[in-house]
Amino acid sequence: MRRQTRRTFLTTVGAAGIAGLAGCAGGNGKEKSSTTSSTGSGNQETTSTKGSGEETTTENGTTEQPSGPQTYEGFEKLGAWSAVDGEGSLKKSTKMKYEGSQSAHVVGSKQTKDGMIHRVNFAEKPADFSNQNLSLAFKCTSHDFVKIGVQLYAPDRGHIVEMKRTLYGPKGKWVRVNLGVTSDMDPKRVDLSKVYEIRIIGRSTDPNTTKPIEFYVDDLKTVPAPEKGMVMLSFDDGLESQYTKAFKMMQKYGFSGVDAIITDAVFDDGFLTQRQMRDMVKDGWDMICHPNTQSVPMDQRPKAEQEELMKESQRWLKKYGYDGHKYMAVPKNVVGPNTFELAQKYFDLTLSFGASPNALPVIQKDTILSRMGTSDIKSVKQKIDHAARYKQLSPLLFHRIGGQDGVPEKKFENILKYIKNQNVEVVTLTDLKDKGMIV
């Protein structure tokens, strides 16, 4: 399916989702405290955004669902939150804040090294996250590599929906984590309209660490889920098999992908040629930046070198007319503080391994789009199922297709067949933007 035809198709099927996002306030996740609109009858209808993530009530008694990112919890008051027994401490921080006047500051337990806070005092009015996805600002100051988790008791400990994310940096920087579901207990009986407890957990990826984790959380937002979940087929390095095997197989299903290109390697043996790349772009693919760091990871290089590598990759793609120059996949997945700052400066969106899906729509500011491994077919199918069930984005990451060290062709075909039979759309980064899924 050619780009023009496919883009028209996506615009049509995505119209309902875009309409629901008409009130989004750009890419910074901020919204005004109140809006006033004319009803046409001479009366004014006023709605106010109170930062609760709840429906708003108009003067005539009707209710309206939030249309864009809404602040559910700004952590301006911590009275409703407490540290889980034996899992560290909680206090406010006015110095480390993402939005507003303060954030929640969590220090892990000396015994477990983990930190965990929760909110349980919902009384007779539980939190309603039905048809909503969640997004959270997170900063870790103690460890380079960490895991963050959010658990929703929907409605109790027998029906926990968990959203985990692995962050390989950046230490000491606020990161917007657009949370995607990684596991659910008794999914047929999960009720996200009745969440009686929320837990936020932070831990080091190193099980042998002797240092308790220290992190901050702020600006927990909800976003209105789209009508259908999405899957992204992403590839690293621009390898030849991604054209000769993946592209040819995906054409049969009408799927397009995202290829992170090492521009220095184009035309080298075993890598894509520009003719192949252009064939793929005509069929809806994105060619994005994947700076060539060789044996020295990006985060271990001086800031000036990192900047030049990013600009060099971007310049090459722009020179030859590839619109994917707006996006970058981080080499080797480690995002140092300088890498993160530069990525925010030069690219509209940055991708890295995070082992979890992403909330849709994606709040763009300060975020890293998480990709997931594909070595275990059972796990891959579960990630696709979660995309369908919770209306989120599951980007799958591949390298070589076929050959001795690649994903077997039969396995790749099995994944494509499974996606085709699920209630999901296959999208590229350009598709996400065109459908209003990057806000």
LOMARDO-420484 format. One record per residue (C-alpha): residue in three letters; x, y negated, z. Coordinates in steps of 0.25 Angstrom, whole numbers, padded with zeros to 4 digits, always signed. Example, Ala and Ser with C-alpha at 12.3 -4.5 7.8 and 13.67 -1.06 7.14 Angstrom:
// LOMARDO-420484
ALA+0049+0018+0031
SER+0055+0004+0029
END
This chain:
// LOMARDO-420484
MET+0000+0000+0000
ARG+0006-0013-0005
ARG+0008-0025+0005
GLN-0002-0034-0001
THR-0013-0023-0001
ARG-0009-0018+0013
ARG-0009-0032+0019
THR-0023-0035+0014
PHE-0028-0022+0020
LEU-0021-0025+0033
THR-0027-0039+0033
THR-0041-0033+0031
VAL-0040-0022+0042
GLY-0033-0032+0052
ALA-0043-0043+0051
ALA-0051-0039+0063
GLY-0038-0038+0071
ILE-0033-0052+0067
ALA-0047-0058+0070
GLY-0045-0054+0084
LEU-0032-0061+0085
ALA-0036-0074+0080
GLY-0034-0081+0093
CYS-0020-0076+0095
ALA-0010-0087+0099
GLY+0002-0085+0090
GLY+0013-0076+0094
ASN+0016-0081+0108
GLY+0005-0075+0115
LYS+0000-0088+0121
GLU-0015-0092+0122
LYS-0022-0104+0126
SER-0030-0104+0139
SER-0043-0107+0132
THR-0050-0109+0119
THR-0063-0116+0115
SER-0071-0114+0102
SER-0083-0119+0096
THR-0095-0109+0095
GLY-0102-0117+0084
SER-0114-0119+0092
GLY-0109-0132+0099
ASN-0105-0124+0111
GLN-0090-0121+0115
GLU-0085-0107+0118
THR-0073-0107+0128
THR-0064-0095+0131
SER-0053-0095+0140
THR-0040-0086+0140
LYS-0038-0083+0155
GLY-0026-0074+0153
SER-0034-0062+0157
GLY-0035-0054+0144
GLU-0050-0053+0147
GLU-0062-0057+0138
THR-0066-0072+0138
THR-0080-0077+0141
THR-0087-0088+0133
GLU-0097-0098+0138
ASN-0108-0091+0131
GLY-0105-0078+0139
THR-0098-0070+0127
THR-0084-0064+0128
GLU-0073-0064+0119
GLN-0061-0055+0118
PRO-0047-0061+0118
SER-0042-0063+0104
GLY-0027-0064+0106
PRO-0016-0062+0116
GLN-0022-0064+0130
THR-0014-0065+0143
TYR-0019-0054+0152
GLU-0009-0056+0163
GLY+0001-0068+0164
PHE+0006-0064+0178
GLU+0004-0078+0183
LYS-0001-0071+0196
LEU+0004-0058+0201
GLY-0007-0055+0211
ALA-0014-0044+0203
TRP+0000-0038+0200
SER+0009-0029+0209
ALA+0021-0020+0209
VAL+0017-0005+0208
ASP+0022+0001+0222
GLY+0036+0006+0221
GLU+0038-0001+0207
GLY+0045-0014+0210
SER+0040-0028+0213
LEU+0032-0039+0207
LYS+0034-0054+0208
LYS+0031-0066+0199
SER+0042-0073+0191
THR+0041-0088+0187
LYS+0054-0088+0180
MET+0052-0076+0171
LYS+0039-0079+0164
TYR+0034-0076+0150
GLU+0021-0084+0151
GLY+0015-0093+0162
SER+0022-0096+0175
GLN+0026-0082+0180
SER+0028-0067+0176
ALA+0028-0054+0184
HIS+0042-0050+0189
VAL+0044-0035+0192
VAL+0056-0029+0198
GLY+0057-0014+0198
SER+0057-0004+0210
LYS+0071-0001+0216
GLN+0067+0014+0215
THR+0061+0016+0202
LYS+0067+0003+0195
ASP+0054+0001+0188
GLY+0044-0010+0190
MET+0029-0009+0189
ILE+0018-0019+0192
HIS+0003-0017+0191
ARG-0011-0024+0192
VAL-0022-0016+0198
ASN-0032-0026+0204
PHE-0042-0026+0193
ALA-0053-0023+0202
GLU-0066-0021+0194
LYS-0061-0028+0182
PRO-0050-0020+0175
ALA-0042-0026+0164
ASP-0048-0024+0150
PHE-0037-0021+0140
SER-0046-0014+0130
ASN-0043-0018+0115
GLN-0031-0026+0121
ASN-0016-0024+0120
LEU-0006-0029+0130
SER+0007-0037+0129
LEU+0016-0041+0140
ALA+0029-0050+0142
PHE+0040-0042+0149
LYS+0054-0046+0153
CYS+0064-0037+0159
THR+0077-0043+0166
SER+0083-0030+0172
HIS+0085-0020+0161
ASP+0088-0020+0146
PHE+0078-0009+0142
VAL+0065-0007+0149
LYS+0051-0001+0148
ILE+0039-0009+0151
GLY+0025-0002+0153
VAL+0011-0007+0156
GLN+0001+0003+0161
LEU-0014+0001+0160
TYR-0023+0009+0170
ALA-0035+0010+0161
PRO-0042+0012+0170
ASP-0034+0021+0179
ARG-0021+0029+0181
GLY-0027+0040+0173
HIS-0028+0031+0161
ILE-0015+0023+0160
VAL-0012+0016+0147
GLU+0003+0013+0146
MET+0011+0004+0138
LYS+0026+0005+0138
ARG+0037-0002+0131
THR+0052+0000+0130
LEU+0060-0013+0129
TYR+0075-0012+0125
GLY+0077-0027+0128
PRO+0077-0038+0129
LYS+0081-0039+0144
GLY+0077-0052+0150
LYS+0067-0057+0139
TRP+0052-0058+0139
VAL+0047-0048+0129
ARG+0032-0047+0125
VAL+0028-0032+0126
ASN+0016-0029+0117
LEU+0012-0017+0125
GLY+0007-0004+0118
VAL+0001+0009+0124
THR+0012+0020+0125
SER+0003+0030+0134
ASP-0011+0031+0139
MET-0017+0041+0149
ASP-0031+0047+0145
PRO-0032+0038+0133
LYS-0047+0042+0130
ARG-0051+0036+0144
VAL-0042+0024+0144
ASP-0050+0012+0146
LEU-0042-0001+0144
SER-0054-0009+0147
LYS-0052-0005+0162
VAL-0037-0007+0166
TYR-0036-0006+0181
GLU-0021-0007+0182
ILE-0010-0013+0174
ARG+0005-0009+0177
ILE+0017-0015+0171
ILE+0030-0007+0172
GLY+0045-0010+0169
ARG+0056+0000+0169
SER+0070+0002+0163
THR+0072+0011+0152
ASP+0084+0017+0160
PRO+0079+0027+0170
ASN+0092+0026+0177
THR+0092+0012+0179
THR+0095+0007+0194
LYS+0090-0007+0192
PRO+0075-0010+0194
ILE+0068-0016+0183
GLU+0065-0031+0183
PHE+0055-0037+0173
TYR+0044-0047+0171
VAL+0030-0047+0164
ASP+0021-0058+0160
ASP+0010-0061+0150
LEU+0002-0049+0149
LYS-0006-0051+0137
THR-0018-0043+0129
VAL-0020-0043+0114
PRO-0032-0039+0107
ALA-0029-0025+0101
PRO-0031-0024+0086
GLU-0042-0015+0080
LYS-0032-0004+0076
GLY-0018+0000+0081
MET-0006-0001+0073
VAL+0007+0008+0069
MET+0019+0002+0063
LEU+0029+0011+0056
SER+0043+0005+0058
PHE+0057+0009+0053
ASP+0071+0005+0056
ASP+0083+0003+0048
GLY+0078+0003+0034
LEU+0081+0017+0031
GLU+0079+0023+0017
SER+0070+0034+0023
GLN+0060+0023+0027
TYR+0057+0021+0012
THR+0059+0035+0006
LYS+0052+0042+0017
ALA+0044+0033+0027
PHE+0039+0023+0016
LYS+0035+0033+0006
MET+0027+0041+0017
MET+0021+0029+0023
GLN+0016+0024+0009
LYS+0006+0036+0009
TYR-0001+0031+0021
GLY-0001+0016+0018
PHE+0009+0013+0029
SER+0019+0002+0029
GLY+0031+0001+0039
VAL+0041-0008+0045
ASP+0056-0006+0042
ALA+0067-0012+0050
ILE+0078-0015+0040
ILE+0093-0015+0042
THR+0096-0025+0031
ASP+0111-0022+0030
ALA+0107-0007+0027
VAL+0097-0010+0015
PHE+0102-0002+0003
ASP+0112+0006+0011
ASP+0111+0022+0010
GLY+0099+0027+0018
PHE+0093+0013+0019
LEU+0082+0006+0012
THR+0084-0002-0001
GLN+0077-0015-0004
ARG+0069-0008-0015
GLN+0063+0001-0004
MET+0061-0010+0006
ARG+0053-0018-0004
ASP+0045-0005-0008
MET+0041-0004+0007
VAL+0038-0019+0009
LYS+0029-0018-0003
ASP+0021-0007+0004
GLY+0020-0016+0017
TRP+0032-0013+0025
ASP+0040-0023+0033
MET+0055-0024+0032
ILE+0060-0030+0045
CYS+0074-0033+0051
HIS+0082-0023+0058
PRO+0096-0030+0061
ASN+0108-0021+0058
THR+0115-0020+0072
GLN+0123-0008+0068
SER+0129-0001+0080
VAL+0128-0014+0089
PRO+0114-0016+0095
MET+0108-0029+0093
ASP+0107-0032+0108
GLN+0122-0030+0109
ARG+0126-0041+0099
PRO+0128-0056+0102
LYS+0115-0064+0100
ALA+0121-0071+0087
GLU+0124-0057+0081
GLN+0110-0052+0084
GLU+0104-0065+0078
GLU+0112-0063+0065
LEU+0108-0049+0063
MET+0094-0052+0064
LYS+0095-0064+0055
GLU+0103-0056+0045
SER+0092-0045+0044
GLN+0081-0055+0043
ARG+0088-0063+0032
TRP+0090-0051+0024
LEU+0075-0047+0025
LYS+0071-0061+0022
LYS+0080-0062+0010
TYR+0074-0050+0003
GLY+0059-0054+0007
TYR+0056-0045+0018
ASP+0045-0051+0027
GLY+0049-0041+0038
HIS+0061-0050+0042
LYS+0052-0056+0052
TYR+0053-0044+0061
MET+0065-0036+0067
ALA+0067-0022+0073
VAL+0078-0023+0084
PRO+0090-0014+0080
LYS+0092-0003+0090
ASN+0080-0008+0098
VAL+0087-0015+0109
VAL+0082-0030+0111
GLY+0092-0038+0118
PRO+0088-0052+0123
ASN+0095-0059+0112
THR+0089-0049+0102
PHE+0075-0052+0107
GLU+0077-0067+0106
LEU+0083-0067+0092
ALA+0072-0057+0088
GLN+0061-0067+0093
LYS+0068-0078+0085
TYR+0069-0072+0072
PHE+0058-0061+0071
ASP+0043-0061+0072
LEU+0043-0048+0078
THR+0054-0038+0084
LEU+0053-0023+0084
SER+0060-0013+0094
PHE+0058+0000+0100
GLY+0049-0001+0112
ALA+0042+0013+0112
SER+0028+0008+0113
PRO+0017+0002+0104
ASN+0014-0013+0104
ALA+0001-0020+0108
LEU-0006-0026+0096
PRO-0007-0038+0093
VAL+0008-0040+0095
ILE+0011-0052+0103
GLN+0024-0057+0096
LYS+0031-0066+0105
ASP+0043-0060+0112
THR+0039-0046+0108
ILE+0046-0034+0103
LEU+0038-0024+0095
SER+0039-0010+0100
ARG+0042+0002+0091
MET+0041+0016+0094
GLY+0049+0029+0091
THR+0044+0040+0082
SER+0052+0052+0086
ASP+0041+0059+0093
ILE+0028+0062+0084
LYS+0019+0064+0096
SER+0023+0050+0102
VAL+0022+0043+0088
LYS+0007+0048+0087
GLN+0004+0043+0101
LYS+0010+0029+0098
ILE+0001+0029+0085
ASP-0011+0034+0094
HIS-0009+0022+0104
ALA-0008+0012+0093
ALA-0022+0017+0088
ARG-0028+0018+0102
TYR-0023+0005+0108
LYS-0022-0004+0095
GLN-0007-0006+0096
LEU+0005-0006+0087
SER+0014+0007+0087
PRO+0027+0004+0079
LEU+0034+0017+0076
LEU+0049+0017+0073
PHE+0056+0026+0062
HIS+0070+0026+0057
ARG+0073+0037+0046
ILE+0062+0045+0040
GLY+0066+0059+0036
GLY+0080+0065+0036
GLN+0088+0072+0047
ASP+0087+0060+0057
GLY+0074+0054+0053
VAL+0059+0056+0056
PRO+0055+0068+0049
GLU+0046+0065+0037
LYS+0035+0074+0041
LYS+0035+0067+0055
PHE+0034+0053+0049
GLU+0023+0058+0040
ASN+0016+0064+0052
ILE+0016+0050+0059
LEU+0011+0043+0046
LYS-0001+0053+0046
TYR-0004+0051+0060
ILE-0004+0036+0059
LYS-0013+0037+0047
ASN-0023+0045+0055
GLN-0024+0035+0067
ASN-0031+0022+0069
VAL-0019+0013+0067
GLU-0014+0004+0056
VAL+0001+0005+0051
VAL+0007-0009+0051
THR+0019-0017+0048
LEU+0024-0029+0056
THR+0019-0038+0044
ASP+0005-0031+0046
LEU+0005-0034+0061
LYS+0007-0049+0057
ASP-0003-0049+0046
LYS-0013-0042+0055
GLY-0011-0052+0067
MET-0005-0042+0076
ILE+0007-0051+0079
VAL+0003-0062+0088
END
